[in-house]
Amino acid sequence: MLWITLSLLIGLLILVLFYARRRQKNEPPLDKGFLPWLGHALEFGKDAAKFLRRMKEKHGDIFTVRVAGKYVTVLLDPNSFDSVVNDTVCLDFSRIRNQLIKTVFGLQLPGTSPTSERKWMERHFQGLNLFKLSASMNVHLQNLLLSNNTNSSLSEWRQDGLFDLCYSLLFRAGYLTLFDSRDDPAAVYREFRKFDELLSKLARNLLKQEERKTARSCQERLWELLSPGWLSEELDSWQQSYYRFLQEERIDAEMQNRALLLQLWTTQCNAGPAAFWLLGYLLTHPEAMKAVKSEIRGLSTLQDTPLQHPSISLLEAHCTPVLDSVLSETLRLTAAVMISREVVQDKILHMADGQEYLLRRGDRVCLFPLLSPQMDPQIHQEPQIFKYNRFLNEDMTVKDHFYKNGKRLKYYTMPWGAGKNSCVGKEFAVAAIKQFVFLLLTHLDLELCDPEAKVPPVNSSRYGFGILQPDGDLQVRYRLRRTRHEM
């Protein structure tokens, strides 16, 4: 029996070695790792940025790694990104997206065209519809901020974690803007946060048994809260319009509810964390806070008016180059999207330096802009350091000339992705973040509980899922001002 077992193991080893993948001519450097099938999956899942930085140092700007049975070619030269983001013949995004939303949201949209869905999104997040959504978002933010402080006297300080403060207010305002549920937005937020905390594990199939039960319970509760039976009668609302779109695509009722949860996460998962990082950097960098407050005070229509009647169009009517630079720098440091495509037919990848590499059908190709260009020291000096004026010229115009190896870059920061699959809701998100920061700085006295506190490190499990979240929080205290003139 022992001899038979050994023979089978030896035979299996011979088969593995015989059929093992080897680097072919003109292919990128191949790094399979030591573990059969798994390859680098454990290290990649634990801290993708650290792992890919090590691979870059070892192999350069392009390499192929084995991750859980799949071979992924990682491209880290931003001058060569167009050969990936603009190719819709050899490379495909929809398969990866469909697999991810099925795993995370239990959602299947077999008859829905990504093109038709994107066109629907563009109608609602551009032009007049975008203006209406942004105006509604502003009103909800103001109402929530004021109601959040009505039970306190003007002189009474309150204490909270900055991350929860930002995420809670922006989520509830965004939820009230886009969704029609009659339920308490705070209750929806609490359920959403429990689900969001498990999302990265859910996407990688790493949930423990109890975590899986919690994720399922959160999904079911959120499906119930977002179901059509809870909608308002407002026919032109964003949610009603999306519901009609799904009906026209002949999506069944169960999948409609699941699609609404996908949209809830997609529209609400980034603004809160981004606002946290932005305010966190301002609070821990006094010179940056001073510059932003000076710019806000300089807005021509900012008058000594009661806080209950603030203007909601100041940011839309005025240029705010300092705040814009602070936001760009914040996103450079914390936006960690992964742009992935499936190779559906063999492709020759043309690099900017003249090199050519073969990508095999069935593999994947991945861009990780956080590592390059965003944290590339050849592009951004001292990339680990927050510099509020990094995206400002001396004449206070936007700085958009960045170079690598003497060549000007098209992509020097990529928080919203690129190409035909870039974020449709970019303008809505930017407007919401800026308005939120503006409201907090003009309505509240806001300061760190510990003047020596630093921004917490990132949660390394969130790489690849948009704006990073912190591993910890910043404790702040705040109180309502009588007038904006007090700032």
NUKE-80768 format. One record per residue (C-alpha): residue in three letters; x, y, z. Coordinates in steps of 0.05 Angstrom, whole numbers. Layout:
BEGIN
["ALA", [X, Y, Z]] ...
//
This chain:
BEGIN
["MET", [0, 0, 0]] ["LEU", [57, 48, 18]] ["TRP", [91, 32, -48]] ["ILE", [27, 47, -87]] ["THR", [18, 113, -50]] ["LEU", [90, 134, -64]] ["SER", [82, 115, -137]] ["LEU", [20, 158, -143]] ["LEU", [54, 217, -110]] ["ILE", [115, 210, -155]] ["GLY", [70, 205, -216]] ["LEU", [32, 266, -195]] ["LEU", [97, 304, -184]] ["ILE", [121, 285, -253]] ["LEU", [56, 309, -284]] ["VAL", [60, 375, -247]] ["LEU", [132, 385, -269]] ["PHE", [117, 365, -340]] ["TYR", [57, 411, -348]] ["ALA", [84, 467, -304]] ["ARG", [83, 534, -336]] ["ARG", [149, 561, -362]] ["ARG", [166, 629, -387]] ["GLN", [165, 631, -463]] ["LYS", [202, 677, -510]] ["ASN", [179, 750, -507]] ["GLU", [138, 738, -444]] ["PRO", [145, 781, -380]] ["PRO", [188, 753, -323]] ["LEU", [150, 696, -290]] ["ASP", [148, 688, -214]] ["LYS", [105, 628, -192]] ["GLY", [122, 627, -118]] ["PHE", [138, 565, -79]] ["LEU", [68, 539, -64]] ["PRO", [36, 495, -118]] ["TRP", [-27, 526, -148]] ["LEU", [-31, 580, -93]] ["GLY", [33, 613, -115]] ["HIS", [35, 683, -83]] ["ALA", [-39, 685, -64]] ["LEU", [-28, 690, 11]] ["GLU", [23, 746, 7]] ["PHE", [-17, 782, -46]] ["GLY", [-81, 779, -5]] ["LYS", [-47, 800, 60]] ["ASP", [-15, 864, 33]] ["ALA", [-19, 873, -43]] ["ALA", [21, 938, -43]] ["LYS", [79, 909, -3]] ["PHE", [81, 846, -47]] ["LEU", [77, 883, -113]] ["ARG", [131, 932, -90]] ["ARG", [177, 873, -76]] ["MET", [161, 843, -144]] ["LYS", [175, 910, -178]] ["GLU", [243, 915, -144]] ["LYS", [259, 844, -167]] ["HIS", [232, 844, -238]] ["GLY", [219, 916, -260]] ["ASP", [156, 949, -288]] ["ILE", [124, 885, -316]] ["PHE", [121, 814, -290]] ["THR", [74, 755, -285]] ["VAL", [56, 722, -218]] ["ARG", [15, 661, -201]] ["VAL", [-43, 675, -154]] ["ALA", [-90, 619, -134]] ["GLY", [-83, 582, -200]] ["LYS", [-87, 644, -243]] ["TYR", [-30, 679, -277]] ["VAL", [-32, 754, -270]] ["THR", [13, 801, -310]] ["VAL", [24, 865, -271]] ["LEU", [42, 928, -310]] ["LEU", [71, 986, -270]] ["ASP", [96, 1033, -324]] ["PRO", [44, 1089, -330]] ["ASN", [71, 1110, -398]] ["SER", [48, 1041, -424]] ["PHE", [-21, 1040, -391]] ["ASP", [-59, 1060, -454]] ["SER", [-43, 993, -486]] ["VAL", [-85, 961, -432]] ["VAL", [-141, 1011, -417]] ["ASN", [-157, 1024, -490]] ["ASP", [-158, 952, -514]] ["THR", [-228, 924, -518]] ["VAL", [-212, 868, -568]] ["CYS", [-158, 826, -533]] ["LEU", [-176, 847, -463]] ["ASP", [-243, 842, -427]] ["PHE", [-268, 873, -363]] ["SER", [-339, 847, -359]] ["ARG", [-321, 775, -340]] ["ILE", [-280, 796, -280]] ["ARG", [-334, 846, -259]] ["ASN", [-390, 794, -265]] ["GLN", [-350, 743, -225]] ["LEU", [-337, 794, -170]] ["ILE", [-408, 819, -163]] ["LYS", [-433, 747, -161]] ["THR", [-384, 730, -105]] ["VAL", [-395, 792, -63]] ["PHE", [-468, 811, -77]] ["GLY", [-498, 744, -100]] ["LEU", [-517, 782, -163]] ["GLN", [-524, 757, -234]] ["LEU", [-544, 803, -291]] ["PRO", [-541, 757, -351]] ["GLY", [-582, 800, -399]] ["THR", [-554, 868, -380]] ["SER", [-505, 901, -426]] ["PRO", [-448, 938, -390]] ["THR", [-454, 992, -444]] ["SER", [-528, 1004, -432]] ["GLU", [-517, 1006, -357]] ["ARG", [-461, 1056, -364]] ["LYS", [-503, 1100, -410]] ["TRP", [-558, 1100, -357]] ["MET", [-507, 1121, -304]] ["GLU", [-479, 1176, -348]] ["ARG", [-548, 1205, -357]] ["HIS", [-556, 1212, -282]] ["PHE", [-486, 1234, -263]] ["GLN", [-475, 1287, -316]] ["GLY", [-506, 1353, -337]] ["LEU", [-571, 1376, -305]] ["ASN", [-584, 1311, -268]] ["LEU", [-515, 1317, -235]] ["PHE", [-531, 1389, -214]] ["LYS", [-596, 1365, -182]] ["LEU", [-563, 1308, -146]] ["SER", [-507, 1353, -120]] ["ALA", [-557, 1405, -96]] ["SER", [-597, 1352, -60]] ["MET", [-534, 1323, -29]] ["ASN", [-514, 1393, -4]] ["VAL", [-582, 1402, 30]] ["HIS", [-580, 1334, 63]] ["LEU", [-509, 1346, 88]] ["GLN", [-528, 1412, 119]] ["ASN", [-591, 1384, 151]] ["LEU", [-554, 1324, 180]] ["LEU", [-497, 1366, 206]] ["LEU", [-543, 1415, 240]] ["SER", [-590, 1362, 268]] ["ASN", [-530, 1323, 293]] ["ASN", [-513, 1383, 338]] ["THR", [-581, 1411, 357]] ["ASN", [-582, 1374, 423]] ["SER", [-517, 1407, 445]] ["SER", [-507, 1478, 467]] ["LEU", [-463, 1521, 422]] ["SER", [-407, 1519, 472]] ["GLU", [-409, 1444, 487]] ["TRP", [-354, 1401, 457]] ["ARG", [-370, 1332, 430]] ["GLN", [-320, 1276, 418]] ["ASP", [-321, 1224, 362]] ["GLY", [-277, 1184, 317]] ["LEU", [-264, 1224, 254]] ["PHE", [-273, 1163, 208]] ["ASP", [-341, 1146, 235]] ["LEU", [-362, 1220, 235]] ["CYS", [-343, 1228, 162]] ["TYR", [-369, 1161, 138]] ["SER", [-435, 1166, 176]] ["LEU", [-453, 1236, 153]] ["LEU", [-433, 1226, 80]] ["PHE", [-466, 1158, 75]] ["ARG", [-532, 1182, 104]] ["ALA", [-533, 1244, 60]] ["GLY", [-516, 1202, -1]] ["TYR", [-568, 1151, 17]] ["LEU", [-622, 1203, 25]] ["THR", [-602, 1234, -41]] ["LEU", [-604, 1171, -83]] ["PHE", [-649, 1122, -46]] ["ASP", [-722, 1127, -27]] ["SER", [-728, 1082, 33]] ["ARG", [-770, 1108, 91]] ["ASP", [-725, 1074, 142]] ["ASP", [-677, 1109, 188]] ["PRO", [-614, 1123, 148]] ["ALA", [-572, 1113, 211]] ["ALA", [-598, 1041, 216]] ["VAL", [-582, 1029, 143]] ["TYR", [-512, 1057, 155]] ["ARG", [-499, 1010, 214]] ["GLU", [-520, 949, 173]] ["PHE", [-480, 973, 113]] ["ARG", [-417, 983, 156]] ["LYS", [-421, 912, 182]] ["PHE", [-425, 887, 110]] ["ASP", [-371, 934, 85]] ["GLU", [-322, 911, 139]] ["LEU", [-327, 839, 113]] ["LEU", [-327, 857, 39]] ["SER", [-254, 846, 23]] ["LYS", [-255, 777, 56]] ["LEU", [-320, 761, 21]] ["ALA", [-290, 778, -46]] ["ARG", [-230, 732, -33]] ["ASN", [-272, 675, -3]] ["LEU", [-235, 681, 63]] ["LEU", [-294, 689, 111]] ["LYS", [-298, 645, 172]] ["GLN", [-364, 610, 186]] ["GLU", [-391, 663, 234]] ["GLU", [-368, 719, 189]] ["ARG", [-404, 687, 130]] ["LYS", [-468, 684, 171]] ["THR", [-460, 758, 190]] ["ALA", [-448, 777, 117]] ["ARG", [-508, 739, 94]] ["SER", [-552, 769, 148]] ["CYS", [-529, 840, 129]] ["GLN", [-543, 825, 55]] ["GLU", [-613, 800, 69]] ["ARG", [-630, 859, 114]] ["LEU", [-604, 910, 63]] ["TRP", [-641, 875, 6]] ["GLU", [-704, 882, 48]] ["LEU", [-692, 955, 63]] ["LEU", [-678, 971, -10]] ["SER", [-734, 930, -40]] ["PRO", [-784, 965, -86]] ["GLY", [-840, 958, -35]] ["TRP", [-805, 1010, 8]] ["LEU", [-797, 1062, -47]] ["SER", [-830, 1130, -49]] ["GLU", [-879, 1151, -103]] ["GLU", [-830, 1202, -131]] ["LEU", [-825, 1177, -203]] ["ASP", [-764, 1217, -223]] ["SER", [-720, 1195, -165]] ["TRP", [-653, 1163, -178]] ["GLN", [-673, 1096, -148]] ["GLN", [-740, 1093, -184]] ["SER", [-704, 1107, -250]] ["TYR", [-653, 1052, -237]] ["TYR", [-709, 1004, -218]] ["ARG", [-744, 1019, -284]] ["PHE", [-678, 1008, -321]] ["LEU", [-671, 938, -289]] ["GLN", [-743, 922, -308]] ["GLU", [-730, 942, -380]] ["GLU", [-669, 896, -379]] ["ARG", [-716, 840, -355]] ["ILE", [-680, 829, -289]] ["ASP", [-723, 789, -240]] ["ALA", [-746, 819, -174]] ["GLU", [-695, 782, -131]] ["MET", [-637, 806, -173]] ["GLN", [-665, 876, -175]] ["ASN", [-659, 880, -99]] ["ARG", [-588, 853, -102]] ["ALA", [-570, 903, -156]] ["LEU", [-594, 960, -111]] ["LEU", [-546, 936, -57]] ["LEU", [-489, 936, -108]] ["GLN", [-507, 1009, -125]] ["LEU", [-511, 1027, -52]] ["TRP", [-441, 1002, -41]] ["THR", [-414, 1031, -106]] ["THR", [-442, 1101, -93]] ["GLN", [-428, 1105, -19]] ["CYS", [-364, 1066, -4]] ["ASN", [-311, 1119, -23]] ["ALA", [-334, 1189, -5]] ["GLY", [-333, 1179, 71]] ["PRO", [-264, 1147, 74]] ["ALA", [-236, 1201, 27]] ["ALA", [-264, 1257, 70]] ["PHE", [-233, 1224, 132]] ["TRP", [-164, 1223, 101]] ["LEU", [-170, 1294, 75]] ["LEU", [-191, 1322, 142]] ["GLY", [-141, 1277, 178]] ["TYR", [-84, 1306, 136]] ["LEU", [-109, 1377, 148]] ["LEU", [-114, 1367, 223]] ["THR", [-44, 1337, 227]] ["HIS", [-13, 1388, 180]] ["PRO", [-27, 1458, 208]] ["GLU", [3, 1494, 148]] ["ALA", [-45, 1458, 102]] ["MET", [-105, 1473, 147]] ["LYS", [-84, 1546, 149]] ["ALA", [-80, 1550, 73]] ["VAL", [-149, 1518, 63]] ["LYS", [-183, 1561, 115]] ["SER", [-151, 1623, 85]] ["GLU", [-179, 1604, 17]] ["ILE", [-248, 1592, 45]] ["ARG", [-248, 1659, 81]] ["GLY", [-230, 1692, 16]] ["LEU", [-292, 1669, -21]] ["SER", [-325, 1733, -41]] ["THR", [-395, 1713, -19]] ["LEU", [-375, 1685, 48]] ["GLN", [-408, 1733, 96]] ["ASP", [-424, 1734, 169]] ["THR", [-490, 1697, 161]] ["PRO", [-527, 1651, 209]] ["LEU", [-507, 1579, 202]] ["GLN", [-580, 1559, 192]] ["HIS", [-581, 1596, 124]] ["PRO", [-514, 1581, 91]] ["SER", [-503, 1587, 16]] ["ILE", [-499, 1520, -18]] ["SER", [-467, 1544, -82]] ["LEU", [-402, 1577, -58]] ["LEU", [-358, 1520, -82]] ["GLU", [-393, 1515, -149]] ["ALA", [-387, 1590, -160]] ["HIS", [-314, 1598, -140]] ["CYS", [-247, 1566, -156]] ["THR", [-214, 1532, -97]] ["PRO", [-145, 1512, -122]] ["VAL", [-117, 1498, -52]] ["LEU", [-174, 1453, -32]] ["ASP", [-171, 1419, -100]] ["SER", [-97, 1406, -91]] ["VAL", [-108, 1378, -21]] ["LEU", [-161, 1331, -49]] ["SER", [-117, 1308, -106]] ["GLU", [-59, 1296, -58]] ["THR", [-105, 1258, -10]] ["LEU", [-130, 1213, -67]] ["ARG", [-59, 1202, -92]] ["LEU", [-41, 1174, -24]] ["THR", [-104, 1133, -10]] ["ALA", [-138, 1113, -75]] ["ALA", [-119, 1040, -87]] ["VAL", [-159, 1015, -146]] ["MET", [-136, 955, -186]] ["ILE", [-151, 958, -260]] ["SER", [-158, 886, -282]] ["ARG", [-173, 855, -350]] ["GLU", [-179, 784, -374]] ["VAL", [-137, 766, -435]] ["VAL", [-188, 736, -483]] ["GLN", [-139, 727, -540]] ["ASP", [-63, 729, -544]] ["LYS", [-38, 800, -544]] ["ILE", [28, 834, -558]] ["LEU", [36, 889, -506]] ["HIS", [76, 947, -533]] ["MET", [114, 983, -478]] ["ALA", [133, 1057, -481]] ["ASP", [207, 1039, -481]] ["GLY", [200, 998, -544]] ["GLN", [198, 929, -510]] ["GLU", [143, 880, -531]] ["TYR", [114, 825, -488]] ["LEU", [66, 769, -503]] ["LEU", [4, 762, -459]] ["ARG", [-27, 693, -460]] ["ARG", [-101, 681, -471]] ["GLY", [-133, 661, -405]] ["ASP", [-86, 702, -363]] ["ARG", [-103, 768, -330]] ["VAL", [-68, 835, -334]] ["CYS", [-70, 885, -277]] ["LEU", [-51, 958, -266]] ["PHE", [-40, 982, -195]] ["PRO", [-36, 1058, -199]] ["LEU", [-24, 1067, -124]] ["LEU", [45, 1038, -133]] ["SER", [59, 1073, -199]] ["PRO", [47, 1129, -215]] ["GLN", [19, 1152, -148]] ["MET", [75, 1129, -102]] ["ASP", [131, 1128, -153]] ["PRO", [191, 1169, -128]] ["GLN", [212, 1181, -201]] ["ILE", [146, 1218, -211]] ["HIS", [129, 1248, -143]] ["GLN", [185, 1271, -97]] ["GLU", [179, 1241, -28]] ["PRO", [115, 1204, -47]] ["GLN", [102, 1179, 23]] ["ILE", [95, 1250, 50]] ["PHE", [31, 1291, 47]] ["LYS", [45, 1356, 10]] ["TYR", [-18, 1399, 5]] ["ASN", [9, 1440, -53]] ["ARG", [37, 1383, -94]] ["PHE", [-15, 1396, -149]] ["LEU", [-7, 1472, -148]] ["ASN", [38, 1516, -191]] ["GLU", [68, 1579, -161]] ["ASP", [14, 1621, -195]] ["MET", [-39, 1579, -161]] ["THR", [-60, 1543, -225]] ["VAL", [-68, 1468, -228]] ["LYS", [-2, 1431, -235]] ["ASP", [-12, 1374, -285]] ["HIS", [58, 1367, -315]] ["PHE", [93, 1307, -286]] ["TYR", [148, 1266, -318]] ["LYS", [182, 1199, -316]] ["ASN", [246, 1184, -353]] ["GLY", [241, 1252, -386]] ["LYS", [172, 1238, -415]] ["ARG", [110, 1275, -394]] ["LEU", [58, 1230, -363]] ["LYS", [-15, 1225, -383]] ["TYR", [-29, 1186, -320]] ["TYR", [5, 1216, -258]] ["THR", [-51, 1198, -210]] ["MET", [-110, 1152, -223]] ["PRO", [-161, 1152, -166]] ["TRP", [-219, 1143, -214]] ["GLY", [-191, 1091, -260]] ["ALA", [-182, 1104, -334]] ["GLY", [-211, 1090, -402]] ["LYS", [-282, 1069, -417]] ["ASN", [-290, 1037, -349]] ["SER", [-269, 1098, -308]] ["CYS", [-315, 1121, -251]] ["VAL", [-379, 1151, -278]] ["GLY", [-395, 1186, -212]] ["LYS", [-329, 1223, -205]] ["GLU", [-358, 1293, -209]] ["PHE", [-414, 1276, -159]] ["ALA", [-364, 1246, -110]] ["VAL", [-315, 1305, -115]] ["ALA", [-371, 1355, -104]] ["ALA", [-397, 1316, -44]] ["ILE", [-328, 1311, -11]] ["LYS", [-311, 1384, -22]] ["GLN", [-379, 1408, 3]] ["PHE", [-373, 1364, 65]] ["VAL", [-304, 1390, 82]] ["PHE", [-328, 1462, 69]] ["LEU", [-388, 1452, 115]] ["LEU", [-348, 1422, 172]] ["LEU", [-294, 1476, 169]] ["THR", [-345, 1533, 166]] ["HIS", [-396, 1504, 215]] ["LEU", [-353, 1471, 268]] ["ASP", [-294, 1483, 312]] ["LEU", [-257, 1418, 298]] ["GLU", [-192, 1396, 331]] ["LEU", [-154, 1334, 350]] ["CYS", [-163, 1307, 421]] ["ASP", [-89, 1293, 421]] ["PRO", [-50, 1349, 386]] ["GLU", [7, 1300, 374]] ["ALA", [-36, 1247, 340]] ["LYS", [-18, 1223, 270]] ["VAL", [-62, 1194, 216]] ["PRO", [-69, 1119, 227]] ["PRO", [-39, 1068, 179]] ["VAL", [-82, 1038, 124]] ["ASN", [-120, 973, 129]] ["SER", [-78, 932, 81]] ["SER", [-136, 884, 66]] ["ARG", [-172, 939, 28]] ["TYR", [-123, 945, -30]] ["GLY", [-161, 939, -95]] ["PHE", [-228, 964, -67]] ["GLY", [-225, 1038, -81]] ["ILE", [-207, 1088, -26]] ["LEU", [-168, 1055, 30]] ["GLN", [-195, 1053, 100]] ["PRO", [-154, 1065, 163]] ["ASP", [-131, 1013, 212]] ["GLY", [-154, 1054, 272]] ["ASP", [-183, 1124, 278]] ["LEU", [-168, 1196, 297]] ["GLN", [-205, 1221, 358]] ["VAL", [-231, 1291, 348]] ["ARG", [-274, 1340, 387]] ["TYR", [-320, 1391, 356]] ["ARG", [-374, 1442, 371]] ["LEU", [-421, 1484, 329]] ["ARG", [-403, 1556, 313]] ["ARG", [-452, 1613, 317]] ["THR", [-430, 1643, 250]] ["ARG", [-380, 1626, 195]] ["HIS", [-344, 1691, 209]] ["GLU", [-315, 1658, 271]] ["MET", [-272, 1611, 229]] 
//
